[in-house]
Amino acid sequence: MSGLMNLHGLTAEQRMMRESVLGICAKHAPWDAIRRMDEAREFPHAAYDALAEAGYLGLFYPEEYGGMAGSHTDLAVLLETLGYYYTGIAQGVTTSMIYAGMHVVKFAPDALKAEIVPQVAAGKVKLALAMSEPGTGSDVAGIRTTARRDGDDYVINGNKVWITCAHVADYLVVICRTDPSAPRHHGMSPILVPTNAPGLRIRPLQMLGRRTTHANEIFLEDVRVPVGNLIGQEGGAWKNIMTCLGVERLALAAISAGHCFKITEYARDYAKQRIQFGQPISDYQVIQHKLVDMHIMAETARQAVYRVAALLDAGEAAVEETSMAKIIATENNFKCADMGLQILGGAGYSMEYDMQMFFRDSRVGPIGGGSNEIQRNVLAKRMGL
Ligand SMILES: Cc1cc2nc3c(=O)[nH]c(=O)nc-3n(C[C@H](O)[C@H](O)[C@H](O)COP(=O)(O)OP(=O)(O)OC[C@H]3O[C@@H](n4cnc5c(N)ncnc54)[C@H](O)[C@@H]3O)c2cc1C
């Protein structure tokens, strides 16, 4: 059945990228393999490696580090396409290239950047971002993991949780407290920590959705890393985090927008072939209107994403628009999945069909990347409330 996602406004290069990315995914992560990988909680290595080989993991990085110097709009096209195909692949790419990668590419010392970024772009090294802790999530400045200076090393102690893809990562960008006496937002620093460092342990966690790129708990006990692994200024993590937020939220929103389209197409195709009372259920106006509402939600999410991408490309901070796009896209994504599940009836609730996976995979959007309550706090503040 035909796709619902139009290509209006995309350049010839962006259309080609979309086609190429869909082709790579279909070849290296065919749909039956994805369902199996979801059950087995297996990272989509083959598709990830093929995307890296085609250069897409460097899309947003400068050319001097093996990247393509793509725009925010290019990034939105890539992640919307991956989110449309399968959110797990999109999540794997985003975690390394954007969540953790942006810290390295924007703030790491030149030598570290030159060593790490080309390898991330080539898919030879994967990164993950370790910020959240058992005692603190939304309140990032409440982190307790410490990095104490000892000669030419930092010695890190602490506990991180919900860290996506840490189990397949080669390095973690760990947000540590380097100065416990500094005001909350000042004494924090990001440090690049190899996952094979002695004293670092990773415990895979069972999550509801996005199971192929699942979260992990991290234990750090006297983990030693050279001071050269400090990313940016000591005590400068807050500024780095704030700088990277725009692109992170754009990425999350783009994945969700793409996923809305996938769910809507799946529900439409099911409705057209499901016969009840002698006719396809898609002939009932109530079902048609549900599907139209899903399509509107998908298109609204997409428009919010491309508006943010255009503003970021123009050098605007786009704080309000980014928070709004994150809310719109992630909430529309889950609403589409919920409505889609209803359209499938019992089949929607069954593990035999894909809809349950869409429902589970879409639920994290309003929680991660700064929950939607925190986004609304940002917006309330900007409204003078
Ligand atoms: C699947 C998954 C993957 C993740 N991946 C990563 C990762 O790779 N790296 C990483 O560092 N973290 C990751 N996280 C953690 C994620 O960023 C946090 O879950 C999120 O920031 C919320 O923190 P919390 O879970 O501690 O909830 P809490 O902060 O305890 O919040 C609980 C509830 O209270 C609300 N709340 C909290 N404070 C306020 C407030 N001031 N006003 C209004 N409401 C409030 C929240 O919105 C939420 O609804 C991941 C989480 C999930 C579920």
Ligand as a Chemical Component Dictionary entry (heavy atoms), coordinates in Angstrom:
data_LIG
# 
_chem_comp.id                   LIG 
_chem_comp.type                 NON-POLYMER 
_chem_comp.pdbx_formal_charge   0 
_chem_comp.three_letter_code    LIG 
# 
loop_
_chem_comp_atom.comp_id 
_chem_comp_atom.atom_id 
_chem_comp_atom.alt_atom_id 
_chem_comp_atom.type_symbol 
_chem_comp_atom.charge 
_chem_comp_atom.model_Cartn_x 
_chem_comp_atom.model_Cartn_y 
_chem_comp_atom.model_Cartn_z 
_chem_comp_atom.pdbx_ordinal 
LIG C1  C1  C 0 13.997 4.165  27.812 1  
LIG C2  C2  C 0 14.767 5.241  28.488 2  
LIG C3  C3  C 0 16.006 5.591  28.000 3  
LIG C4  C4  C 0 16.772 6.586  28.640 4  
LIG N1  N1  N 0 18.018 6.862  28.179 5  
LIG C5  C5  C 0 18.816 7.679  28.892 6  
LIG C6  C6  C 0 20.180 7.868  28.523 7  
LIG O1  O1  O 0 20.650 7.331  27.521 8  
LIG N2  N2  N 0 20.957 8.650  29.303 9  
LIG C7  C7  C 0 20.482 9.265  30.422 10 
LIG O2  O2  O 0 21.256 9.962  31.076 11 
LIG N3  N3  N 0 19.186 9.115  30.792 12 
LIG C8  C8  C 0 18.355 8.342  30.062 13 
LIG N4  N4  N 0 17.037 8.161  30.431 14 
LIG C9  C9  C 0 16.553 8.828  31.613 15 
LIG C10 C10 C 0 15.576 9.935  31.304 16 
LIG O3  O3  O 0 16.262 11.072 30.856 17 
LIG C11 C11 C 0 14.783 10.180 32.602 18 
LIG O4  O4  O 0 13.946 9.046  32.785 19 
LIG C12 C12 C 0 13.960 11.435 32.542 20 
LIG O5  O5  O 0 14.784 12.554 32.518 21 
LIG C13 C13 C 0 13.031 11.524 33.757 22 
LIG O6  O6  O 0 13.763 11.303 34.932 23 
LIG P1  P1  P 0 13.251 10.188 35.985 24 
LIG O7  O7  O 0 12.949 8.951  35.256 25 
LIG O8  O8  O 0 14.218 10.135 37.090 26 
LIG O9  O9  O 0 11.870 10.744 36.513 27 
LIG P2  P2  P 0 11.700 11.825 37.655 28 
LIG O10 O10 O 0 12.599 12.959 37.457 29 
LIG O11 O11 O 0 11.706 11.118 38.961 30 
LIG O12 O12 O 0 10.211 12.313 37.341 31 
LIG C14 C14 C 0 9.077  11.506 37.637 32 
LIG C15 C15 C 0 7.839  12.261 37.149 33 
LIG O13 O13 O 0 7.772  13.544 37.796 34 
LIG C16 C16 C 0 7.775  14.576 36.828 35 
LIG N5  N5  N 0 8.556  15.708 37.310 36 
LIG C17 C17 C 0 9.797  15.714 37.855 37 
LIG N6  N6  N 0 10.173 16.949 38.188 38 
LIG C18 C18 C 0 9.139  17.774 37.835 39 
LIG C19 C19 C 0 8.933  19.168 37.896 40 
LIG N7  N7  N 0 9.861  20.000 38.363 41 
LIG N8  N8  N 0 7.745  19.656 37.431 42 
LIG C20 C20 C 0 6.801  18.825 36.918 43 
LIG N9  N9  N 0 6.951  17.486 36.839 44 
LIG C21 C21 C 0 8.105  16.968 37.275 45 
LIG C22 C22 C 0 8.424  13.966 35.587 46 
LIG O14 O14 O 0 8.049  14.643 34.397 47 
LIG C23 C23 C 0 7.895  12.541 35.649 48 
LIG O15 O15 O 0 6.600  12.491 35.118 49 
LIG C24 C24 C 0 16.246 7.236  29.775 50 
LIG C25 C25 C 0 14.966 6.891  30.249 51 
LIG C26 C26 C 0 14.229 5.912  29.605 52 
LIG C27 C27 C 0 12.869 5.565  30.161 53 
# 
loop_
_chem_comp_bond.comp_id 
_chem_comp_bond.atom_id_1 
_chem_comp_bond.atom_id_2 
_chem_comp_bond.value_order 
_chem_comp_bond.pdbx_ordinal 
LIG C1  C2  SING 1  
LIG C2  C3  SING 2  
LIG C2  C26 DOUB 3  
LIG C3  C4  DOUB 4  
LIG C4  N1  SING 5  
LIG C4  C24 SING 6  
LIG N1  C5  DOUB 7  
LIG C5  C6  SING 8  
LIG C5  C8  SING 9  
LIG C6  O1  DOUB 10 
LIG C6  N2  SING 11 
LIG N2  C7  SING 12 
LIG C7  O2  DOUB 13 
LIG C7  N3  SING 14 
LIG N3  C8  DOUB 15 
LIG C8  N4  SING 16 
LIG N4  C9  SING 17 
LIG N4  C24 SING 18 
LIG C9  C10 SING 19 
LIG C10 O3  SING 20 
LIG C10 C11 SING 21 
LIG C11 O4  SING 22 
LIG C11 C12 SING 23 
LIG C12 O5  SING 24 
LIG C12 C13 SING 25 
LIG C13 O6  SING 26 
LIG O6  P1  SING 27 
LIG P1  O7  DOUB 28 
LIG P1  O8  SING 29 
LIG P1  O9  SING 30 
LIG O9  P2  SING 31 
LIG P2  O10 DOUB 32 
LIG P2  O11 SING 33 
LIG P2  O12 SING 34 
LIG O12 C14 SING 35 
LIG C14 C15 SING 36 
LIG C15 O13 SING 37 
LIG C15 C23 SING 38 
LIG O13 C16 SING 39 
LIG C16 N5  SING 40 
LIG C16 C22 SING 41 
LIG N5  C17 SING 42 
LIG N5  C21 SING 43 
LIG C17 N6  DOUB 44 
LIG N6  C18 SING 45 
LIG C18 C19 SING 46 
LIG C18 C21 DOUB 47 
LIG C19 N7  SING 48 
LIG C19 N8  DOUB 49 
LIG N8  C20 SING 50 
LIG C20 N9  DOUB 51 
LIG N9  C21 SING 52 
LIG C22 O14 SING 53 
LIG C22 C23 SING 54 
LIG C23 O15 SING 55 
LIG C24 C25 DOUB 56 
LIG C25 C26 SING 57 
LIG C26 C27 SING 58 
# 
